Amino acid sequence: MLASLSFCMTSKSSSFINQYGPWALIAGSSEGLGAAFAEELASKGLNLVLIARRENLLQKISENLQTKYGVEVIVLPLDLSSPDMFETIKAETKDLDIGLVVFNAGLGPIGLFTTHSIETHLKVINLNCVGPMSLTHHFCSEMKEKGKGGIILMSSMAGLQGSPIHAHYGATRAYTRHLAESLWYEMKKYNVHVTACVAGATETPNYLLSEPRDKGLIKPKPTKPEKVVKTAVRGLVRNKHRVIPGFANKLSVTFLLNLLSSKARVKLMGFIAMKMYGEDKMHINK
Ligand SMILES: NC(=O)c1ccc[n+]([C@@H]2O[C@H](COP(=O)([O-])OP(=O)(O)OC[C@H]3O[C@@H](n4cnc5c(N)ncnc54)[C@H](OP(=O)(O)O)[C@@H]3O)[C@@H](O)[C@H]2O)c1
């Protein structure tokens, strides 16, 4: 019985490595959701390329995962919103067989659209749209040739309709969701899985830093990063076009999409955001 269970687990992990290995690249992996992706993928036997700006955090994660799971880890400290990031990543990974890419990093200024500078908005586009688009284009083309692989693009419930107070962020999360869902269809005949992870509030350092006000039922109960990541990876393995982690999130999306008009949905999102952050709060995450 024990022997057959362990055989079953081994064959599951080797089929995971065959489809998505031997290397995975995680863009934005020094903490929170990105670090949880690193742990989950290392536990499944993938070697990792970890990218973020804070090298010290990446090094700590790298040492921990190498010791714990015996995988190889390469740390690549860089700013994913910088103009040379694509060429740098291409050059640094040219000899690696990358079978899985997770684009996790995101920037989400909170506050009225006009209170943030045009420089901030351009940075948001570079990180949230140009980043996932360029890495997906490059690695998806390679995966298509190999006839296997996977891509996970992070999106958000803020991207399901207009989202006042997170206006530009919501627009970029609609972008990644549309891109992933379309590529899911285009790529499935090449055995390349593409999944959009439409997360709700998640207990990451960035979310906690935004200090949402507690308004009872209005404040969403954040999901643990590990749960979001497990749902995303399970969805990828099942080749789902998108996943919505967390039962309450799934329920509220069903309610929002099926019972309310698009105008009412925007009004509701605006109302909730105002309660959580207030008109006066012009916070920007890192
Ligand atoms: N948290 C939530 O409530 C929530 C809800 C819905 C969707 N999401 C989505 O989930 C993703 C992650 O969200 P999060 O910020 O809360 O999670 P996180 O995974 O805790 O942190 C973001 C990661 O990205 C890295 N990063 C940020 N800007 C970067 C840049 N310019 N260059 C390189 N790396 C960068 C950060 O590291 P460094 O600072 O070291 O660079 C960090 O490792 C985003 O795409 C977001 O849209 C989050």
The ligand as an SDF file (V2000), in Angstrom:
LIG
                    3D

 48 52  0  0  0  0  0  0  0  0999 V2000
   -1.6540   40.8910   -2.7510 N   0  0  0  0  0  0  0  0  0  0  0  0
   -2.8650   40.9720   -3.2380 C   0  0  0  0  0  0  0  0  0  0  0  0
   -3.8470   41.2700   -2.5060 O   0  0  0  0  0  0  0  0  0  0  0  0
   -3.1290   40.6780   -4.7040 C   0  0  0  0  0  0  0  0  0  0  0  0
   -4.4620   40.5860   -5.1520 C   0  0  0  0  0  0  0  0  0  0  0  0
   -4.6960   40.3140   -6.4860 C   0  0  0  0  0  0  0  0  0  0  0  0
   -3.6390   40.1320   -7.3650 C   0  0  0  0  0  0  0  0  0  0  0  0
   -2.3610   40.2370   -6.9270 N   0  0  0  0  0  0  0  0  0  0  0  0
   -1.2750   40.1110   -7.9100 C   0  0  0  0  0  0  0  0  0  0  0  0
   -0.2740   39.2660   -7.4050 O   0  0  0  0  0  0  0  0  0  0  0  0
    1.0100   39.7070   -7.8190 C   0  0  0  0  0  0  0  0  0  0  0  0
    1.9270   39.8770   -6.6200 C   0  0  0  0  0  0  0  0  0  0  0  0
    1.3330   40.7160   -5.6970 O   0  0  0  0  0  0  0  0  0  0  0  0
    2.0390   41.3350   -4.4190 P   0  0  0  0  0  0  0  0  0  0  0  0
    2.7990   42.5490   -4.8500 O   0  0  0  0  0  0  0  0  0  0  0  0
    1.0360   41.4860   -3.3660 O   0  0  0  0  0  0  0  0  0  0  0  0
    2.9950   40.1740   -4.0890 O   0  0  0  0  0  0  0  0  0  0  0  0
    4.3550   39.6850   -3.7190 P   0  0  0  0  0  0  0  0  0  0  0  0
    4.5380   38.4770   -4.5050 O   0  0  0  0  0  0  0  0  0  0  0  0
    4.3470   39.6080   -2.2450 O   0  0  0  0  0  0  0  0  0  0  0  0
    5.4770   40.8200   -4.1070 O   0  0  0  0  0  0  0  0  0  0  0  0
    5.8390   41.1950   -5.3730 C   0  0  0  0  0  0  0  0  0  0  0  0
    7.1900   40.6060   -5.7940 C   0  0  0  0  0  0  0  0  0  0  0  0
    7.5650   41.2210   -7.0130 O   0  0  0  0  0  0  0  0  0  0  0  0
    8.8340   41.8570   -6.8740 C   0  0  0  0  0  0  0  0  0  0  0  0
    8.8390   43.1000   -7.6260 N   0  0  0  0  0  0  0  0  0  0  0  0
    7.9970   44.1430   -7.4980 C   0  0  0  0  0  0  0  0  0  0  0  0
    8.3560   45.1260   -8.3500 N   0  0  0  0  0  0  0  0  0  0  0  0
    9.4370   44.6710   -9.0360 C   0  0  0  0  0  0  0  0  0  0  0  0
   10.2780   45.2200  -10.0270 C   0  0  0  0  0  0  0  0  0  0  0  0
   10.0860   46.4520  -10.5030 N   0  0  0  0  0  0  0  0  0  0  0  0
   11.3050   44.4840  -10.4990 N   0  0  0  0  0  0  0  0  0  0  0  0
   11.5480   43.2380  -10.0050 C   0  0  0  0  0  0  0  0  0  0  0  0
   10.7780   42.6640   -9.0590 N   0  0  0  0  0  0  0  0  0  0  0  0
    9.7400   43.3790   -8.5760 C   0  0  0  0  0  0  0  0  0  0  0  0
    9.0150   42.1050   -5.3690 C   0  0  0  0  0  0  0  0  0  0  0  0
   10.3770   42.0570   -5.0070 O   0  0  0  0  0  0  0  0  0  0  0  0
   11.3770   43.3030   -4.8630 P   0  0  0  0  0  0  0  0  0  0  0  0
   10.6270   44.3630   -4.1290 O   0  0  0  0  0  0  0  0  0  0  0  0
   12.5190   42.7090   -4.1130 O   0  0  0  0  0  0  0  0  0  0  0  0
   11.7480   43.6930   -6.2590 O   0  0  0  0  0  0  0  0  0  0  0  0
    8.2880   40.8900   -4.7870 C   0  0  0  0  0  0  0  0  0  0  0  0
    9.1610   39.7870   -4.7390 O   0  0  0  0  0  0  0  0  0  0  0  0
    0.8000   41.0080   -8.5860 C   0  0  0  0  0  0  0  0  0  0  0  0
    0.8680   40.7510   -9.9570 O   0  0  0  0  0  0  0  0  0  0  0  0
   -0.6060   41.4380   -8.1970 C   0  0  0  0  0  0  0  0  0  0  0  0
   -1.2600   42.1010   -9.2510 O   0  0  0  0  0  0  0  0  0  0  0  0
   -2.0840   40.5210   -5.6120 C   0  0  0  0  0  0  0  0  0  0  0  0
  1  2  1  0
  2  3  2  0
  2  4  1  0
  4  5  1  0
  4 48  2  0
  5  6  2  0
  6  7  1  0
  7  8  2  0
  8  9  1  0
  8 48  1  0
  9 10  1  0
  9 46  1  0
 10 11  1  0
 11 12  1  0
 11 44  1  0
 12 13  1  0
 13 14  1  0
 14 15  2  0
 14 16  1  0
 14 17  1  0
 17 18  1  0
 18 19  2  0
 18 20  1  0
 18 21  1  0
 21 22  1  0
 22 23  1  0
 23 24  1  0
 23 42  1  0
 24 25  1  0
 25 26  1  0
 25 36  1  0
 26 27  1  0
 26 35  1  0
 27 28  2  0
 28 29  1  0
 29 30  1  0
 29 35  2  0
 30 31  1  0
 30 32  2  0
 32 33  1  0
 33 34  2  0
 34 35  1  0
 36 37  1  0
 36 42  1  0
 37 38  1  0
 38 39  2  0
 38 40  1  0
 38 41  1  0
 42 43  1  0
 44 45  1  0
 44 46  1  0
 46 47  1  0
M  CHG  2   8   1  16  -1
M  END
$$$$
